[in-house]
Amino acid sequence: MHAFFHTQAAQRRAKPPRRPAPAAAPAPARGCLMQLTVEVGAVTDLRALVMRTCGGAMEFMRVEACDHGARVKVWLCLSRALAGQVMEAVMRALPGAEFGRMTALAQRTAA
């Protein structure tokens, strides 16, 4: 008999017993970068609206003048889960706002 030949009973004995998989930790919220363009006079209203909607979940807000200072581009870094709520609130409160690109951010790994 060949040295590597095993019966099914021997194979069952050789396998380690199955253990239940450990409970998976909840996945961290994925971040995204949302770009908007609003009138220069609406920046303060936009910031108040975003802070009311997101609170401390907003990581940063970048503002850059464009169109000779008549409009501003705004980048919001927030969780993907809150992006829909922010979009809805902005559409209701600031109908002149234009939504641009929404970019998913890379996951951070625990070091």
MOPAC internal coordinates of N, CA, C and O (Angstrom, degrees):
PM7 1SCF
backbone

  N    0.0000 0     0.00 0     0.00 0    0    0    0
  C    1.4465 1     0.00 0     0.00 0    1    0    0
  C    1.5261 1   108.61 1     0.00 0    2    1    0
  O    1.2310 1   120.87 1   -40.58 1    3    2    1
  N    1.3093 1   115.93 1   139.42 1    3    2    1
  C    1.4613 1   121.88 1  -177.91 1    5    3    2
  C    1.5248 1   110.48 1   -67.64 1    6    5    3
  O    1.2310 1   120.30 1   -35.48 1    7    6    5
  N    1.3222 1   117.03 1   144.52 1    7    6    5
  C    1.4630 1   121.69 1  -175.69 1    9    7    6
  C    1.5233 1   112.78 1   -65.10 1   10    9    7
  O    1.2310 1   119.44 1   153.69 1   11   10    9
  N    1.3317 1   118.67 1   -26.31 1   11   10    9
  C    1.4579 1   120.87 1  -177.98 1   13   11   10
  C    1.5219 1   113.44 1   -96.03 1   14   13   11
  O    1.2310 1   120.58 1  -174.17 1   15   14   13
  N    1.3134 1   116.49 1     5.83 1   15   14   13
  C    1.4576 1   120.02 1   179.33 1   17   15   14
  C    1.5249 1   109.80 1   -80.30 1   18   17   15
  O    1.2310 1   120.45 1   -51.83 1   19   18   17
  N    1.3277 1   116.74 1   128.17 1   19   18   17
  C    1.4576 1   121.23 1   178.65 1   21   19   18
  C    1.5205 1   108.95 1  -129.85 1   22   21   19
  O    1.2310 1   120.94 1   -38.65 1   23   22   21
  N    1.2787 1   115.80 1   141.35 1   23   22   21
  C    1.4602 1   119.48 1   173.90 1   25   23   22
  C    1.5215 1   108.13 1   -77.42 1   26   25   23
  O    1.2310 1   120.76 1   -13.97 1   27   26   25
  N    1.3258 1   116.15 1   166.03 1   27   26   25
  C    1.4636 1   119.98 1   178.28 1   29   27   26
  C    1.5205 1   111.07 1   -62.02 1   30   29   27
  O    1.2310 1   119.99 1   143.35 1   31   30   29
  N    1.3086 1   117.62 1   -36.65 1   31   30   29
  C    1.4556 1   120.43 1   178.78 1   33   31   30
  C    1.5276 1   110.40 1   -64.29 1   34   33   31
  O    1.2310 1   119.99 1   140.01 1   35   34   33
  N    1.3291 1   117.62 1   -39.99 1   35   34   33
  C    1.4583 1   120.69 1   179.06 1   37   35   34
  C    1.5287 1   110.78 1   -68.08 1   38   37   35
  O    1.2310 1   120.20 1   143.34 1   39   38   37
  N    1.3242 1   117.22 1   -36.66 1   39   38   37
  C    1.4647 1   120.46 1   177.96 1   41   39   38
  C    1.5214 1   111.25 1   -65.70 1   42   41   39
  O    1.2310 1   120.11 1   140.27 1   43   42   41
  N    1.3454 1   117.40 1   -39.73 1   43   42   41
  C    1.4706 1   120.37 1   178.11 1   45   43   42
  C    1.5213 1   110.42 1   -63.77 1   46   45   43
  O    1.2310 1   120.40 1   140.14 1   47   46   45
  N    1.3218 1   116.83 1   -39.86 1   47   46   45
  C    1.4634 1   120.15 1   179.56 1   49   47   46
  C    1.5198 1   111.65 1   -68.28 1   50   49   47
  O    1.2310 1   120.23 1   148.81 1   51   50   49
  N    1.3208 1   117.17 1   -31.19 1   51   50   49
  C    1.4515 1   121.24 1  -176.50 1   53   51   50
  C    1.5292 1   112.69 1   -76.57 1   54   53   51
  O    1.2310 1   119.90 1   155.57 1   55   54   53
  N    1.3262 1   117.79 1   -24.43 1   55   54   53
  C    1.4646 1   120.57 1  -178.69 1   57   55   54
  C    1.5184 1   110.14 1   -75.95 1   58   57   55
  O    1.2310 1   119.92 1   -43.18 1   59   58   57
  N    1.3386 1   117.75 1   136.82 1   59   58   57
  C    1.4611 1   119.57 1   176.50 1   61   59   58
  C    1.5329 1   109.23 1   -68.87 1   62   61   59
  O    1.2310 1   120.27 1   -29.37 1   63   62   61
  N    1.3359 1   117.09 1   150.63 1   63   62   61
  C    1.4659 1   118.78 1   179.58 1   65   63   62
  C    1.5263 1   110.51 1   -64.26 1   66   65   63
  O    1.2310 1   120.87 1   -33.11 1   67   66   65
  N    1.3357 1   115.94 1   146.89 1   67   66   65
  C    1.4654 1   121.07 1   179.77 1   69   67   66
  C    1.5154 1   109.71 1   -74.16 1   70   69   67
  O    1.2310 1   121.22 1   -46.84 1   71   70   69
  N    1.2949 1   115.28 1   133.16 1   71   70   69
  C    1.4647 1   120.97 1   175.40 1   73   71   70
  C    1.5131 1   108.16 1  -109.67 1   74   73   71
  O    1.2310 1   120.22 1   -32.72 1   75   74   73
  N    1.3217 1   117.19 1   147.28 1   75   74   73
  C    1.4672 1   117.70 1   177.04 1   77   75   74
  C    1.5290 1   109.88 1   -64.99 1   78   77   75
  O    1.2310 1   121.14 1   -35.49 1   79   78   77
  N    1.3068 1   115.43 1   144.51 1   79   78   77
  C    1.4645 1   120.54 1   179.92 1   81   79   78
  C    1.5261 1   109.63 1   -66.16 1   82   81   79
  O    1.2310 1   120.01 1   -38.29 1   83   82   81
  N    1.3337 1   117.59 1   141.71 1   83   82   81
  C    1.4666 1   119.18 1   177.88 1   85   83   82
  C    1.5220 1   110.54 1   -64.11 1   86   85   83
  O    1.2310 1   121.29 1   -30.62 1   87   86   85
  N    1.3093 1   115.14 1   149.38 1   87   86   85
  C    1.4666 1   119.84 1   179.73 1   89   87   86
  C    1.5139 1   109.10 1   -63.74 1   90   89   87
  O    1.2310 1   120.83 1   -50.68 1   91   90   89
  N    1.3047 1   116.02 1   129.32 1   91   90   89
  C    1.4593 1   120.82 1  -178.52 1   93   91   90
  C    1.5188 1   109.46 1   -75.64 1   94   93   91
  O    1.2310 1   121.20 1   -42.08 1   95   94   93
  N    1.3127 1   115.32 1   137.92 1   95   94   93
  C    1.4693 1   120.35 1   175.93 1   97   95   94
  C    1.5206 1   108.33 1   -70.67 1   98   97   95
  O    1.2310 1   119.96 1   -31.91 1   99   98   97
  N    1.3244 1   117.68 1   148.09 1   99   98   97
  C    1.4640 1   118.43 1   178.91 1  101   99   98
  C    1.5252 1   110.45 1   -62.03 1  102  101   99
  O    1.2310 1   121.14 1   -41.29 1  103  102  101
  N    1.2988 1   115.42 1   138.71 1  103  102  101
  C    1.4614 1   120.27 1  -179.01 1  105  103  102
  C    1.5235 1   109.82 1   -67.30 1  106  105  103
  O    1.2310 1   120.36 1   -40.82 1  107  106  105
  N    1.3363 1   116.91 1   139.18 1  107  106  105
  C    1.4570 1   118.46 1   177.95 1  109  107  106
  C    1.5214 1   110.30 1   -66.79 1  110  109  107
  O    1.2310 1   120.88 1   -28.26 1  111  110  109
  N    1.3088 1   115.92 1   151.74 1  111  110  109
  C    1.4545 1   120.34 1  -179.12 1  113  111  110
  C    1.5242 1   109.49 1   -64.79 1  114  113  111
  O    1.2310 1   120.60 1   -48.95 1  115  114  113
  N    1.3026 1   116.45 1   131.05 1  115  114  113
  C    1.4564 1   120.61 1   179.01 1  117  115  114
  C    1.5117 1   108.80 1   -77.34 1  118  117  115
  O    1.2310 1   120.99 1   -42.24 1  119  118  117
  N    1.3021 1   115.71 1   137.76 1  119  118  117
  C    1.4549 1   120.86 1   179.89 1  121  119  118
  C    1.5097 1   111.41 1   -93.90 1  122  121  119
  O    1.2310 1   121.21 1   -20.57 1  123  122  121
  N    1.3211 1   115.29 1   159.43 1  123  122  121
  C    1.4562 1   119.98 1   175.62 1  125  123  122
  C    1.5230 1   109.01 1  -146.55 1  126  125  123
  O    1.2310 1   121.05 1   -20.60 1  127  126  125
  N    1.3068 1   115.60 1   159.40 1  127  126  125
  C    1.4449 1   123.40 1   178.05 1  129  127  126
  C    1.5233 1   106.86 1  -112.65 1  130  129  127
  O    1.2310 1   120.76 1   -64.61 1  131  130  129
  N    1.3287 1   116.16 1   115.39 1  131  130  129
  C    1.4646 1   121.93 1  -177.25 1  133  131  130
  C    1.5253 1   108.99 1  -105.97 1  134  133  131
  O    1.2310 1   120.34 1   -48.48 1  135  134  133
  N    1.3236 1   116.95 1   131.52 1  135  134  133
  C    1.4551 1   121.21 1   179.46 1  137  135  134
  C    1.5201 1   109.74 1  -108.13 1  138  137  135
  O    1.2310 1   120.76 1   -44.97 1  139  138  137
  N    1.3275 1   116.15 1   135.03 1  139  138  137
  C    1.4612 1   123.21 1   178.34 1  141  139  138
  C    1.5209 1   108.64 1  -133.23 1  142  141  139
  O    1.2310 1   120.70 1   -21.97 1  143  142  141
  N    1.3203 1   116.27 1   158.03 1  143  142  141
  C    1.4578 1   122.26 1   170.59 1  145  143  142
  C    1.5147 1   106.98 1  -128.89 1  146  145  143
  O    1.2310 1   120.56 1   -53.80 1  147  146  145
  N    1.3402 1   116.53 1   126.20 1  147  146  145
  C    1.4658 1   121.73 1  -179.03 1  149  147  146
  C    1.5187 1   109.88 1  -134.87 1  150  149  147
  O    1.2310 1   120.80 1   -15.62 1  151  150  149
  N    1.3368 1   116.08 1   164.38 1  151  150  149
  C    1.4559 1   121.63 1   174.24 1  153  151  150
  C    1.5185 1   108.84 1   -64.62 1  154  153  151
  O    1.2310 1   120.28 1   -30.61 1  155  154  153
  N    1.3190 1   117.06 1   149.39 1  155  154  153
  C    1.4577 1   121.10 1  -175.91 1  157  155  154
  C    1.5330 1   111.69 1   -60.62 1  158  157  155
  O    1.2310 1   119.51 1   147.68 1  159  158  157
  N    1.3118 1   118.55 1   -32.32 1  159  158  157
  C    1.4594 1   121.94 1  -179.98 1  161  159  158
  C    1.5234 1   113.83 1   -74.67 1  162  161  159
  O    1.2310 1   120.18 1   168.18 1  163  162  161
  N    1.3299 1   117.26 1   -11.82 1  163  162  161
  C    1.4639 1   121.04 1  -176.96 1  165  163  162
  C    1.5279 1   112.93 1   -98.18 1  166  165  163
  O    1.2310 1   119.92 1  -179.72 1  167  166  165
  N    1.3334 1   117.77 1     0.28 1  167  166  165
  C    1.4658 1   120.47 1  -176.50 1  169  167  166
  C    1.5253 1   111.24 1   -62.76 1  170  169  167
  O    1.2310 1   120.41 1   135.82 1  171  170  169
  N    1.3248 1   116.83 1   -44.18 1  171  170  169
  C    1.4689 1   120.02 1  -179.43 1  173  171  170
  C    1.5188 1   110.61 1   -64.05 1  174  173  171
  O    1.2310 1   120.55 1   138.32 1  175  174  173
  N    1.3409 1   116.56 1   -41.68 1  175  174  173
  C    1.4744 1   120.19 1   177.63 1  177  175  174
  C    1.5269 1   110.60 1   -64.12 1  178  177  175
  O    1.2310 1   120.37 1   139.64 1  179  178  177
  N    1.3341 1   116.89 1   -40.36 1  179  178  177
  C    1.4570 1   121.16 1   179.10 1  181  179  178
  C    1.5272 1   110.46 1   -62.57 1  182  181  179
  O    1.2310 1   120.79 1   134.00 1  183  182  181
  N    1.3303 1   116.10 1   -46.00 1  183  182  181
  C    1.4682 1   119.33 1  -179.60 1  185  183  182
  C    1.5227 1   111.30 1   -61.79 1  186  185  183
  O    1.2310 1   120.00 1   136.03 1  187  186  185
  N    1.3268 1   117.60 1   -43.97 1  187  186  185
  C    1.4668 1   121.00 1   178.55 1  189  187  186
  C    1.5268 1   110.73 1   -63.04 1  190  189  187
  O    1.2310 1   120.55 1   139.29 1  191  190  189
  N    1.3165 1   116.56 1   -40.71 1  191  190  189
  C    1.4622 1   121.55 1   179.89 1  193  191  190
  C    1.5270 1   111.18 1   -64.18 1  194  193  191
  O    1.2310 1   120.48 1   135.54 1  195  194  193
  N    1.3346 1   116.68 1   -44.46 1  195  194  193
  C    1.4646 1   120.84 1  -179.52 1  197  195  194
  C    1.5263 1   110.25 1   -66.31 1  198  197  195
  O    1.2310 1   120.04 1   137.23 1  199  198  197
  N    1.3246 1   117.53 1   -42.77 1  199  198  197
  C    1.4638 1   120.48 1   179.74 1  201  199  198
  C    1.5307 1   111.18 1   -65.51 1  202  201  199
  O    1.2310 1   120.29 1   144.66 1  203  202  201
  N    1.3187 1   117.06 1   -35.34 1  203  202  201
  C    1.4688 1   120.68 1   177.26 1  205  203  202
  C    1.5293 1   110.25 1   -67.79 1  206  205  203
  O    1.2310 1   120.24 1   142.43 1  207  206  205
  N    1.3290 1   117.14 1   -37.57 1  207  206  205
  C    1.4617 1   121.56 1  -177.73 1  209  207  206
  C    1.5294 1   111.63 1   -78.52 1  210  209  207
  O    1.2310 1   120.27 1   135.06 1  211  210  209
  N    1.3315 1   117.10 1   -44.94 1  211  210  209
  C    1.4661 1   121.24 1  -172.97 1  213  211  210
  C    1.5226 1   113.88 1   -97.34 1  214  213  211
  O    1.2310 1   120.48 1   146.86 1  215  214  213
  N    1.3007 1   116.69 1   -33.14 1  215  214  213
  C    1.4633 1   119.63 1  -174.07 1  217  215  214
  C    1.5158 1   110.09 1    65.54 1  218  217  215
  O    1.2310 1   120.77 1    47.89 1  219  218  217
  N    1.3190 1   116.14 1  -132.11 1  219  218  217
  C    1.4567 1   121.08 1  -178.09 1  221  219  218
  C    1.5144 1   114.37 1   -77.68 1  222  221  219
  O    1.2310 1   119.56 1   177.60 1  223  222  221
  N    1.3343 1   118.44 1    -2.40 1  223  222  221
  C    1.4645 1   121.01 1  -178.42 1  225  223  222
  C    1.5255 1   112.49 1   -75.98 1  226  225  223
  O    1.2310 1   120.02 1   164.58 1  227  226  225
  N    1.3283 1   117.57 1   -15.42 1  227  226  225
  C    1.4592 1   119.87 1   177.14 1  229  227  226
  C    1.5233 1   108.17 1   -78.41 1  230  229  227
  O    1.2310 1   120.49 1   -55.96 1  231  230  229
  N    1.3315 1   116.66 1   124.04 1  231  230  229
  C    1.4571 1   120.32 1  -177.37 1  233  231  230
  C    1.5195 1   112.01 1   -80.66 1  234  233  231
  O    1.2310 1   120.10 1   134.28 1  235  234  233
  N    1.3294 1   117.41 1   -45.72 1  235  234  233
  C    1.4606 1   119.06 1   175.42 1  237  235  234
  C    1.5167 1   110.06 1  -158.63 1  238  237  235
  O    1.2310 1   121.84 1   -16.35 1  239  238  237
  N    1.3425 1   114.08 1   163.65 1  239  238  237
  C    1.4577 1   122.14 1   178.16 1  241  239  238
  C    1.5205 1   106.59 1  -135.65 1  242  241  239
  O    1.2310 1   120.29 1   -57.84 1  243  242  241
  N    1.3247 1   117.06 1   122.16 1  243  242  241
  C    1.4614 1   122.07 1   179.40 1  245  243  242
  C    1.5178 1   108.41 1  -112.25 1  246  245  243
  O    1.2310 1   120.56 1   -44.93 1  247  246  245
  N    1.3252 1   116.53 1   135.07 1  247  246  245
  C    1.4654 1   122.00 1  -178.36 1  249  247  246
  C    1.5270 1   108.41 1  -124.68 1  250  249  247
  O    1.2310 1   120.92 1   -46.35 1  251  250  249
  N    1.3344 1   115.85 1   133.65 1  251  250  249
  C    1.4688 1   121.42 1   179.44 1  253  251  250
  C    1.5227 1   109.09 1  -137.75 1  254  253  251
  O    1.2310 1   120.33 1   -50.18 1  255  254  253
  N    1.3360 1   116.98 1   129.82 1  255  254  253
  C    1.4648 1   121.61 1   179.27 1  257  255  254
  C    1.5252 1   110.15 1   -69.56 1  258  257  255
  O    1.2310 1   120.85 1   -36.48 1  259  258  257
  N    1.3231 1   115.97 1   143.52 1  259  258  257
  C    1.4628 1   121.50 1   175.03 1  261  259  258
  C    1.5270 1   108.56 1  -146.97 1  262  261  259
  O    1.2310 1   119.42 1    -7.91 1  263  262  261
  N    1.3040 1   118.72 1   172.09 1  263  262  261
  C    1.4674 1   124.09 1  -178.79 1  265  263  262
  C    1.5242 1   111.57 1    53.16 1  266  265  263
  O    1.2310 1   120.45 1  -132.15 1  267  266  265
  N    1.3211 1   116.74 1    47.85 1  267  266  265
  C    1.4658 1   123.48 1   178.00 1  269  267  266
  C    1.5251 1   112.43 1    57.49 1  270  269  267
  O    1.2310 1   120.79 1  -145.95 1  271  270  269
  N    1.3169 1   116.10 1    34.05 1  271  270  269
  C    1.4649 1   120.74 1   175.34 1  273  271  270
  C    1.5167 1   115.23 1    86.10 1  274  273  271
  O    1.2310 1   119.26 1  -179.76 1  275  274  273
  N    1.3243 1   119.02 1     0.24 1  275  274  273
  C    1.4641 1   121.25 1   179.74 1  277  275  274
  C    1.5281 1   111.70 1   -79.75 1  278  277  275
  O    1.2310 1   120.67 1   149.75 1  279  278  277
  N    1.3162 1   116.33 1   -30.25 1  279  278  277
  C    1.4627 1   121.60 1  -179.78 1  281  279  278
  C    1.5199 1   108.60 1  -130.12 1  282  281  279
  O    1.2310 1   120.89 1   -17.48 1  283  282  281
  N    1.3305 1   115.89 1   162.52 1  283  282  281
  C    1.4634 1   120.83 1   177.04 1  285  283  282
  C    1.5152 1   109.32 1  -131.73 1  286  285  283
  O    1.2310 1   121.46 1   -34.00 1  287  286  285
  N    1.3413 1   114.82 1   146.00 1  287  286  285
  C    1.4628 1   121.00 1   171.69 1  289  287  286
  C    1.5164 1   106.49 1   -94.09 1  290  289  287
  O    1.2310 1   120.91 1   -41.85 1  291  290  289
  N    1.3146 1   115.86 1   138.15 1  291  290  289
  C    1.4585 1   121.64 1  -178.87 1  293  291  290
  C    1.5217 1   107.99 1  -127.89 1  294  293  291
  O    1.2310 1   120.58 1   -48.71 1  295  294  293
  N    1.3217 1   116.49 1   131.29 1  295  294  293
  C    1.4532 1   122.54 1   174.53 1  297  295  294
  C    1.5251 1   107.57 1  -112.17 1  298  297  295
  O    1.2310 1   120.51 1   -52.90 1  299  298  297
  N    1.3101 1   116.64 1   127.10 1  299  298  297
  C    1.4623 1   122.45 1   178.45 1  301  299  298
  C    1.5228 1   108.49 1  -114.65 1  302  301  299
  O    1.2310 1   120.39 1   -51.65 1  303  302  301
  N    1.3164 1   116.86 1   128.35 1  303  302  301
  C    1.4581 1   121.33 1   174.75 1  305  303  302
  C    1.5164 1   106.81 1  -105.40 1  306  305  303
  O    1.2310 1   120.89 1   -67.71 1  307  306  305
  N    1.3285 1   115.89 1   112.29 1  307  306  305
  C    1.4633 1   120.96 1  -178.16 1  309  307  306
  C    1.5093 1   109.97 1  -149.63 1  310  309  307
  O    1.2310 1   120.59 1    -4.00 1  311  310  309
  N    1.3177 1   116.47 1   176.00 1  311  310  309
  C    1.4639 1   119.42 1  -178.70 1  313  311  310
  C    1.5276 1   109.61 1   -73.90 1  314  313  311
  O    1.2310 1   121.55 1   -29.67 1  315  314  313
  N    1.3058 1   114.64 1   150.33 1  315  314  313
  C    1.4675 1   121.04 1  -179.19 1  317  315  314
  C    1.5365 1   111.25 1   -61.19 1  318  317  315
  O    1.2310 1   121.02 1   147.45 1  319  318  317
  N    1.3264 1   115.65 1   -32.55 1  319  318  317
  C    1.4600 1   119.96 1  -179.02 1  321  319  318
  C    1.5301 1   111.61 1   -65.67 1  322  321  319
  O    1.2310 1   120.08 1   146.97 1  323  322  321
  N    1.3282 1   117.45 1   -33.03 1  323  322  321
  C    1.4630 1   120.78 1  -178.63 1  325  323  322
  C    1.5266 1   112.73 1   -87.12 1  326  325  323
  O    1.2310 1   119.54 1   166.46 1  327  326  325
  N    1.3076 1   118.49 1   -13.54 1  327  326  325
  C    1.4589 1   121.61 1  -176.19 1  329  327  326
  C    1.5241 1   111.66 1   -58.92 1  330  329  327
  O    1.2310 1   119.96 1   137.46 1  331  330  329
  N    1.3130 1   117.68 1   -42.54 1  331  330  329
  C    1.4671 1   120.82 1   179.55 1  333  331  330
  C    1.5189 1   112.03 1   -64.45 1  334  333  331
  O    1.2310 1   120.26 1   139.77 1  335  334  333
  N    1.3174 1   117.11 1   -40.23 1  335  334  333
  C    1.4622 1   120.87 1   178.81 1  337  335  334
  C    1.5272 1   110.97 1   -65.76 1  338  337  335
  O    1.2310 1   120.66 1   139.22 1  339  338  337
  N    1.3398 1   116.35 1   -40.78 1  339  338  337
  C    1.4630 1   120.32 1   178.91 1  341  339  338
  C    1.5248 1   109.85 1   -65.84 1  342  341  339
  O    1.2310 1   120.10 1   136.90 1  343  342  341
  N    1.3261 1   117.41 1   -43.10 1  343  342  341
  C    1.4726 1   120.41 1   179.31 1  345  343  342
  C    1.5206 1   111.09 1   -59.96 1  346  345  343
  O    1.2310 1   120.73 1   135.53 1  347  346  345
  N    1.3203 1   116.21 1   -44.47 1  347  346  345
  C    1.4642 1   119.70 1   179.98 1  349  347  346
  C    1.5251 1   111.46 1   -63.53 1  350  349  347
  O    1.2310 1   120.24 1   136.08 1  351  350  349
  N    1.3256 1   117.14 1   -43.92 1  351  350  349
  C    1.4608 1   120.85 1  -179.74 1  353  351  350
  C    1.5254 1   111.43 1   -64.79 1  354  353  351
  O    1.2310 1   120.25 1   140.06 1  355  354  353
  N    1.3358 1   117.13 1   -39.94 1  355  354  353
  C    1.4646 1   120.69 1   179.79 1  357  355  354
  C    1.5249 1   110.58 1   -67.85 1  358  357  355
  O    1.2310 1   119.80 1   138.79 1  359  358  357
  N    1.3240 1   117.98 1   -41.21 1  359  358  357
  C    1.4706 1   120.72 1   179.58 1  361  359  358
  C    1.5277 1   111.12 1   -61.89 1  362  361  359
  O    1.2310 1   120.33 1   143.32 1  363  362  361
  N    1.3253 1   116.98 1   -36.68 1  363  362  361
  C    1.4681 1   119.81 1   179.75 1  365  363  362
  C    1.5239 1   112.30 1   -74.00 1  366  365  363
  O    1.2310 1   120.46 1   137.00 1  367  366  365
  N    1.3346 1   116.72 1   -43.00 1  367  366  365
  C    1.4644 1   120.51 1  -173.47 1  369  367  366
  C    1.5309 1   113.50 1   -86.51 1  370  369  367
  O    1.2310 1   119.95 1   146.49 1  371  370  369
  N    1.3178 1   117.69 1   -33.51 1  371  370  369
  C    1.4647 1   121.98 1  -176.13 1  373  371  370
  C    1.5239 1   110.21 1  -126.92 1  374  373  371
  O    1.2310 1   119.85 1  -100.18 1  375  374  373
  N    1.3263 1   117.89 1    79.82 1  375  374  373
  C    1.4687 1   119.87 1  -175.53 1  377  375  374
  C    1.5293 1   113.71 1   -63.44 1  378  377  375
  O    1.2310 1   119.39 1   161.41 1  379  378  377
  N    1.3292 1   118.77 1   -18.59 1  379  378  377
  C    1.4580 1   121.18 1   179.35 1  381  379  378
  C    1.5213 1   113.69 1   -84.37 1  382  381  379
  O    1.2310 1   120.15 1   177.58 1  383  382  381
  N    1.3152 1   117.32 1    -2.42 1  383  382  381
  C    1.4633 1   120.81 1  -178.87 1  385  383  382
  C    1.5247 1   110.39 1   -72.28 1  386  385  383
  O    1.2310 1   121.20 1   -37.75 1  387  386  385
  N    1.3199 1   115.32 1   142.25 1  387  386  385
  C    1.4632 1   121.39 1   177.30 1  389  387  386
  C    1.5149 1   108.23 1  -114.49 1  390  389  387
  O    1.2310 1   120.67 1   -50.02 1  391  390  389
  N    1.3166 1   116.32 1   129.98 1  391  390  389
  C    1.4590 1   121.32 1   179.37 1  393  391  390
  C    1.5178 1   108.88 1   -91.25 1  394  393  391
  O    1.2310 1   121.64 1   -44.99 1  395  394  393
  N    1.3205 1   114.47 1   135.01 1  395  394  393
  C    1.4595 1   120.75 1   178.16 1  397  395  394
  C    1.5114 1   110.68 1  -108.05 1  398  397  395
  O    1.2310 1   121.57 1    36.51 1  399  398  397
  N    1.2911 1   114.59 1  -143.49 1  399  398  397
  C    1.4538 1   122.30 1  -176.22 1  401  399  398
  C    1.5282 1   111.70 1   -70.93 1  402  401  399
  O    1.2310 1   120.78 1   -35.67 1  403  402  401
  N    1.3243 1   116.11 1   144.33 1  403  402  401
  C    1.4578 1   122.20 1   171.64 1  405  403  402
  C    1.5301 1   106.57 1  -120.66 1  406  405  403
  O    1.2310 1   121.05 1   -62.12 1  407  406  405
  N    1.3219 1   115.60 1   117.88 1  407  406  405
  C    1.4587 1   121.56 1  -174.61 1  409  407  406
  C    1.5139 1   110.40 1  -113.13 1  410  409  407
  O    1.2310 1   120.49 1   -51.70 1  411  410  409
  N    1.3295 1   116.67 1   128.30 1  411  410  409
  C    1.4666 1   120.28 1   175.75 1  413  411  410
  C    1.5235 1   108.98 1   -74.70 1  414  413  411
  O    1.2310 1   120.82 1   -42.83 1  415  414  413
  N    1.3123 1   116.03 1   137.17 1  415  414  413
  C    1.4601 1   121.48 1   178.99 1  417  415  414
  C    1.5137 1   109.87 1   -92.16 1  418  417  415
  O    1.2310 1   120.58 1   -27.64 1  419  418  417
  N    1.3007 1   116.50 1   152.36 1  419  418  417
  C    1.4628 1   121.97 1   179.03 1  421  419  418
  C    1.5363 1   110.20 1   -65.55 1  422  421  419
  O    1.2310 1   121.06 1   -33.13 1  423  422  421
  N    1.3299 1   115.57 1   146.87 1  423  422  421
  C    1.4596 1   121.55 1   177.20 1  425  423  422
  C    1.5141 1   109.48 1   -68.65 1  426  425  423
  O    1.2310 1   120.86 1   -40.15 1  427  426  425
  N    1.3164 1   115.96 1   139.85 1  427  426  425
  C    1.4576 1   120.46 1   174.17 1  429  427  426
  C    1.5128 1   108.08 1   -86.92 1  430  429  427
  O    1.2310 1   121.03 1   -41.26 1  431  430  429
  N    1.3080 1   115.63 1   138.74 1  431  430  429
  C    1.4632 1   119.53 1   177.64 1  433  431  430
  C    1.5025 1   108.94 1  -102.76 1  434  433  431
  O    1.2310 1   120.91 1   -35.38 1  435  434  433
  N    1.3257 1   115.86 1   144.62 1  435  434  433
  C    1.4547 1   120.68 1   178.80 1  437  435  434
  C    1.5254 1   108.57 1   -71.43 1  438  437  435
  O    1.2310 1   120.77 1   -51.39 1  439  438  437
  N    1.3107 1   116.14 1   128.61 1  439  438  437
  C    1.4770 1   119.44 1  -178.18 1  441  439  438
  C    1.5112 1   111.61 1   -97.38 1  442  441  439
  O    1.2310 1   120.10 1   180.00 1  443  442  441

